[in-house]
Amino acid sequence: MRPVIRIHAERSRPEYPFSRLWAARELIFLLAWREVRVRYQHAAIGIGWAVIQPLFTTIVLTVFQRIMGGQTTPAIPYPLLVV
């Protein structure tokens, strides 16, 4: 018979008190802002691309579903289902 190996965590949750996160809120904000800025600085329309891209995807999927699918959703509008 093979021995049973059980692995147990030392603590049930990580030790990151909210007071430390609150104290570092400026650093967290600056790092997040830098990440957004770097990601969208080369895009022609900038941060607006983060809104326009999912909007166009929703429009395309809605039009495709209406033309090709032929299915209707009487209770919920289809664009809400796509998002």
C-alpha positions in Angstrom: 0.0 0.0 0.0 1.3 3.4 -0.9 1.7 6.1 1.8 -0.7 9.0 1.6 0.9 12.4 1.4 -1.1 15.4 2.6 0.0 18.9 2.0 -1.5 21.6 4.3 -1.2 25.3 4.1 0.3 27.1 7.1 -2.2 29.9 7.0 -5.7 30.1 5.6 -5.2 33.5 4.0 -2.2 35.7 3.1 -0.9 38.3 5.5 -1.7 41.5 3.6 -3.6 43.7 5.9 -5.6 46.5 4.2 -3.7 49.1 6.2 -0.5 48.3 4.3 -2.3 48.4 1.0 -3.9 51.7 1.9 -0.5 53.1 2.9 0.8 52.1 -0.6 -2.2 53.4 -2.5 -0.2 56.1 -4.3 2.4 53.6 -5.5 -0.4 51.2 -6.6 -2.1 54.0 -8.5 1.1 55.1 -10.2 2.0 51.6 -11.2 -1.5 50.9 -12.6 -1.5 54.3 -14.5 1.9 53.6 -15.9 0.7 50.2 -17.2 -2.3 51.8 -18.9 -0.2 54.6 -20.4 2.4 52.2 -21.8 -0.2 49.9 -23.2 -2.1 52.6 -25.1 0.5 55.3 -25.9 1.2 53.9 -29.4 -2.4 53.6 -30.3 -3.7 56.3 -32.6 -6.7 57.0 -30.4 -5.1 56.3 -27.1 -7.0 55.0 -24.1 -10.3 55.3 -26.0 -9.3 52.1 -27.8 -10.1 50.2 -24.5 -13.8 51.3 -25.0 -14.0 51.3 -28.8 -12.7 47.8 -29.3 -15.3 45.9 -27.1 -18.0 48.2 -28.5 -17.2 47.3 -32.1 -17.0 43.6 -31.1 -20.4 43.8 -29.6 -21.8 45.5 -32.7 -20.3 42.9 -35.1 -21.5 40.0 -33.1 -25.0 41.5 -32.8 -25.2 42.1 -36.6 -23.9 38.6 -37.3 -26.4 37.0 -35.0 -29.3 38.9 -36.5 -28.3 38.1 -40.1 -27.0 34.5 -39.7 -28.5 33.2 -36.5 -32.1 34.1 -36.8 -32.5 33.5 -33.1 -34.3 36.0 -31.0 -34.1 36.6 -27.3 -37.4 38.2 -26.2 -36.5 38.7 -22.6 -33.0 40.1 -22.9 -31.6 42.3 -25.8 -28.9 40.4 -27.6 -26.2 43.0 -27.2 -26.4 42.5 -23.4 -25.9 38.8 -23.9 -22.8 39.4 -26.0 -21.2 41.6 -23.5 
